[in-house]
Amino acid sequence: MVKDAEQHASDDAKRREGVEMKNKADATAYETEKFLKEHGAKIDPAKKAAVEAAIEKVKAAAKDGDAAAIKAAIDALNTEMQAVSSGTLFASQELAPAKTARRRATAGRRAPRPVRRRRRKKRRGQQGWRRRQRDRCGL
């Protein structure tokens, strides 16, 4: 049994790598689709179409199961997404001048201090009881 495991170790490693790449492809495709749903209105339609095509390539490669093809498709998708996400980041910064103006206006002010509450003291009855117990025991 141990000999069989040693003989098939390379096959197991290849199969494991294929399964891990397939899982990574599924996760990357899901995350990218989620990003497109959230920020689809801010993205240029041509770039959005390129990303969707890359997603389809990743899904097709994941169905085939070839680890090298999956990795190449994931790298292509990541390259497309970097271009899109950097564009949306810059666009969102340009669309929010009011936010930056508000930050600049309040830059010198300090935030209000939180209200501190006083801790309750122990009841006197408990303190007296403990003192009496200590005195009775001779401690």
C-alpha positions in Angstrom: 0.0 0.0 0.0 2.9 2.4 0.8 4.6 1.4 -2.4 1.5 2.2 -4.4 1.3 5.6 -2.7 4.9 6.3 -3.6 4.4 5.2 -7.2 1.3 7.4 -7.7 2.6 10.4 -5.8 3.4 12.4 -9.0 -0.1 11.6 -10.4 -1.7 12.7 -7.2 0.3 15.9 -7.2 -0.8 16.7 -10.8 -4.4 16.0 -10.0 -4.3 18.1 -6.8 -2.7 21.0 -8.8 -5.5 20.7 -11.4 -8.2 20.8 -8.7 -6.6 23.8 -6.9 -6.3 25.7 -10.2 -10.0 24.9 -11.0 -11.1 26.2 -7.6 -9.0 29.3 -8.1 -10.5 29.9 -11.5 -14.0 29.6 -10.1 -13.3 32.0 -7.3 -11.6 34.5 -9.6 -14.5 34.4 -12.0 -17.1 34.9 -9.2 -15.2 37.8 -7.7 -14.8 39.5 -11.1 -18.5 39.1 -11.9 -19.4 40.5 -8.5 -17.2 43.5 -9.1 -18.8 44.0 -12.5 -22.3 43.9 -10.9 -21.3 46.5 -8.3 -19.4 48.9 -10.6 -20.8 48.1 -14.0 -22.2 51.6 -14.5 -18.8 53.3 -13.9 -16.9 51.0 -16.4 -16.3 51.8 -20.1 -18.5 49.3 -22.1 -15.5 48.3 -24.3 -13.4 47.4 -21.2 -16.4 45.7 -19.6 -16.8 43.5 -22.7 -13.1 42.6 -22.7 -13.4 41.5 -19.0 -16.5 39.5 -19.7 -14.7 37.7 -22.5 -11.8 36.9 -20.2 -14.3 35.5 -17.6 -15.7 33.2 -20.3 -12.2 32.0 -21.2 -11.5 31.3 -17.5 -14.7 29.3 -17.2 -14.0 27.4 -20.4 -10.4 26.6 -19.3 -11.8 25.4 -15.9 -14.1 23.0 -17.6 -11.2 21.6 -19.7 -9.2 21.1 -16.5 -5.7 21.8 -18.0 -3.7 23.6 -15.2 -1.5 25.6 -17.6 -4.5 26.9 -19.6 -6.3 27.8 -16.5 -3.3 29.7 -15.1 -2.9 31.6 -18.4 -6.6 32.5 -18.5 -6.5 33.7 -14.9 -3.5 35.9 -15.6 -5.2 37.4 -18.6 -8.3 38.1 -16.5 -6.3 39.7 -13.8 -4.5 41.9 -16.3 -7.9 43.1 -17.7 -9.2 43.7 -14.2 -6.2 45.8 -13.2 -6.9 48.1 -16.1 -10.6 48.3 -15.3 -10.2 48.7 -11.5 -7.6 51.4 -11.8 -9.9 53.3 -14.2 -12.8 53.1 -11.8 -10.7 54.1 -8.9 -9.6 57.3 -10.6 -13.2 57.9 -11.9 -14.6 57.6 -8.4 -12.1 60.0 -7.0 -13.0 62.6 -9.7 -16.7 62.1 -9.0 -16.4 62.9 -5.3 -15.0 66.4 -5.0 -17.5 67.3 -2.3 -16.1 64.6 0.0 -12.5 65.9 -0.3 -13.7 69.5 0.2 -15.4 68.4 3.4 -12.3 66.7 4.6 -10.2 69.8 3.9 -12.7 72.0 5.8 -12.6 69.9 8.9 -8.9 69.1 8.8 -7.8 71.3 11.7 -10.6 70.4 14.0 -10.4 67.8 16.7 -13.0 65.1 17.1 -15.2 65.3 20.2 -14.0 63.2 23.1 -16.1 60.2 24.0 -18.1 60.5 27.2 -16.5 58.6 30.1 -18.7 56.9 32.6 -17.7 56.5 36.2 -17.3 53.1 37.6 -19.6 52.1 40.4 -18.1 51.6 43.7 -18.7 48.4 45.6 -21.5 48.5 48.0 -20.5 49.3 51.5 -22.3 46.4 52.9 -20.1 44.0 50.9 -17.0 45.7 52.1 -18.1 45.5 55.7 -19.0 41.9 55.3 -15.6 41.0 53.9 -13.8 43.0 56.6 -15.8 41.2 59.3 -15.0 37.8 57.8 -11.4 38.7 57.6 -11.3 39.8 61.2 -13.1 36.6 62.4 -10.7 34.3 60.6 -7.7 36.3 62.0 -6.2 37.2 58.6 
